[in-house]
């Protein structure tokens, strides 16, 4: 059972309830809305992993709703539409959708598209989590082939590059806050939190701490600095707290890590 949370926005009650029953049978948690206005209200109250949005709806259509939600959220969106022309699909994708399904559609096809989009996002999160480990600690499972990880969209890449640039620039500043980083990427704290969590699977505080620890591991490997200097260079002036954070991430203290590197 996946447990992923899906927002289903569809004005046709029969389709909406039928899709909800099917998705729940597949282990998804489903939240319904009959139009874009209701859909945006659900987003204010619930954490959502993926949205399925009908294009043609009263009060607020799917394209308008998606344009509005993209101002705050970065989860995958699937458009549903009776229009099957190529130009309509291109328009939908250009307006912020990640996939476009024409009606009528089979439950199996919808299931496959949902699974693929959620898996792609989880692979991106795994990619970033893996990138926080020093190369020397990365150990692929025996007999397991490498999997291809999806590429970031240009906007997501630009966002992550700016986040990393900001953190690197201020890494030795122990007073660096989430608000400071959000300001550098021109986002509110809440929007920044949701976007970074979506892409990396980590909260901004967790992400910042893990970046600090990765840099600490790299500095230890150079054998040019003592532990107090390294702690200061990554923005942690308390040596005890630095050692505790490092052990939480790598399963050993900074000194133990240094000794393990000598043995390799």
C-alpha positions, -999 to +999 in steps of 0.1 A: +000+000+000+015+033-011-001+058+013+005+087-012-021+114-010-039+123-042-062+153-049-089+144-074-106+175-090-134+165-114-169+180-119-184+148-131-196+131-099-198+096-114-162+098-128-149+114-096-164+087-073-154+059-096-118+070-098-117+076-060-129+040-053-103+026-076-074+047-062-084+038-026-083+001-036-047+007-048-037+021-014-039+058-021-054+084+002-078+104-019-093+139-014-122+150-037-131+184-052-157+193-078-139+223-093-108+244-091-121+266-063-127+235-041-094+220-052-074+250-040-092+250-007-082+213-002-046+223-008-048+248+020-058+221+044-040+189+032-006+178+022-008+164-014+016+142-033-001+143-067-032+160-083-055+147-110-073+177-125-101+178-151-095+206-176-131+217-183-149+226-150-174+253-138-163+282-116-126+276-121-112+253-148-082+230-144-058+252-163-065+282-141-063+261-110-030+246-120-015+280-128-025+291-093-012+260-075+021+262-093+027+295-074+030+275-042+033+238-049+055+216-070+039+181-069+030+163-101-003+172-119-022+150-144-047+167-166-079+148-176-097+160-208-121+149-235-099+168-260-074+146-277-058+169-302-020+173-300-023+210-296-045+206-265-020+182-249+009+206-256-011+235-241-018+215-210+018+205-205+029+241-211+004+253-184+021+233-157+008+197-160+032+168-159+009+144-179-022+146-200-048+118-202-077+119-226-112+106-217-123+078-217-093+061-201-088+028-184-081+024-147-050+005-155-036+033-176-043+059-150-027+037-123+005+034-145+007+072-151+003+079-114+029+053-104+054+066-129+051+102-118+054+094-081+083+070-087+101+097-107+098+122-079+109+096-053+140+088-075+148+125-075+146+126-038+168+096-035+193+112-059+197+142-037+199+122-006+227+101-021+245+132-033+248+142+004+270+112+011+308+114+005+318+092-024+338+070+000+306+060+019+285+052-011+283+014-014+260-001-041+242-032-033+259-064-045+245-076-078+222-046-082+224-027-114+225+011-114+191+027-121+187+057-143+176+087-123+154+113-139+167+147-149+155+178-131+134+202-151+152+235-160+133+254-133+140+228-107+177+228-116+179+266-115+162+265-080+185+238-066+216+256-081+206+288-064+199+270-031+234+253-032+251+285-042+235+303-012+244+276+013+280+273+000+284+311+002+273+312+039+283+277+051+305+291+079+277+313+092+261+294+121+233+320+121+222+312+086+184+306+086+158+291+064+144+326+059+178+338+046+179+310+020+143+315+010+150+352+005+179+345-018+157+324-041+128+350-039+103+327-021+083+329+011+094+305+038+064+282+033+067+280-005+105+273-002+099+246+024+074+228+002+095+230-030+127+218-013+109+190+005+093+179-027+126+177-046+149+163-019+126+146+006+142+168+033+130+199+052+153+230+047+167+225+082+176+189+075+190+197+041+212+225+055+225+202+082+233+174+058+251+198+035+272+210+064+281+174+073+290+165+038+314+194+036+328+184+070+335+149+057+353+164+027+374+186+049+383+157+071+395+138+041+419+166+032+437+160+066+445+198+066+424+209+095+417+198+131+381+190+142+376+224+159+386+242+127+363+220+106+334+226+129+339+263+126+342+261+088+308+244+085+290+269+108+290+248+140+310+264+168+301+238+194+324+208+189+302+185+208+271+193+187+292+190+156+303+155+166+267+145+174+254+158+141+282+140+122+275+107+139+238+110+132+245+112+095+275+089+090+272+065+120+306+074+134+322+104+150+345+128+130+376+112+146+364+077+138+356+088+102+392+102+099+407+069+111+385+048+088+398+069+059+434+061+068+426+024+067+412+025+032 
